[in-house]
Amino acid sequence: MPSHGSLTKAGKVRNQTPKIQPKEKSKESPKSRNRKEFEKRVLKSGNKKQS
């Protein structure tokens, strides 16, 4: 069964791309994150008229 492409070229593009270090992630607790999302979604848009 013929293969699609040769195995000598496998991983060529991935090996050519430069390695980038991952960004530092701040560990925010889910409780505080959910509170911020709630405030953004409900409290700050609470001044809109409701029908």
C-alpha positions as CSV (number, residue, x, y, z in Angstrom):
1,M,0.0,0.0,0.0
2,P,1.6,3.3,-1.0
3,S,2.1,6.0,1.7
4,H,1.2,9.6,1.3
5,G,4.5,11.5,1.4
6,S,7.9,10.1,2.4
7,L,8.9,9.4,5.9
8,T,12.2,11.3,5.5
9,K,10.2,14.6,5.4
10,A,8.1,13.8,8.4
11,G,8.0,16.6,11.0
12,K,9.8,19.1,8.7
13,V,7.6,22.1,9.3
14,R,7.3,21.5,13.1
15,N,11.1,21.3,13.5
16,Q,11.6,24.5,11.5
17,T,9.3,26.6,13.6
18,P,11.0,28.6,16.5
19,K,10.3,27.5,20.0
20,I,8.2,30.0,21.9
21,Q,8.1,30.0,25.7
22,P,4.6,29.8,27.2
23,K,3.3,32.9,28.9
24,E,3.1,33.0,32.7
25,K,-0.5,32.4,33.7
26,S,-1.9,34.0,36.8
27,K,-3.7,31.5,39.0
28,E,-7.1,33.1,39.7
29,S,-9.4,31.1,41.8
30,P,-12.7,30.1,40.1
31,K,-14.7,31.8,42.8
32,S,-13.2,35.2,42.1
33,R,-13.3,34.6,38.3
34,N,-17.0,33.7,38.4
35,R,-17.6,36.8,40.6
36,K,-16.0,39.1,38.0
37,E,-17.9,37.5,35.2
38,F,-21.1,37.9,37.1
39,E,-20.4,41.6,37.8
40,K,-19.6,42.2,34.1
41,R,-22.7,40.3,32.9
42,V,-25.4,41.3,35.4
43,L,-24.4,44.3,37.5
44,K,-22.8,46.5,34.9
45,S,-25.6,45.9,32.4
46,G,-28.3,46.3,35.1
47,N,-29.0,49.9,34.0
48,K,-30.6,48.8,30.8
49,K,-34.3,49.1,30.5
50,Q,-36.2,45.8,30.8
51,S,-39.4,45.3,28.9
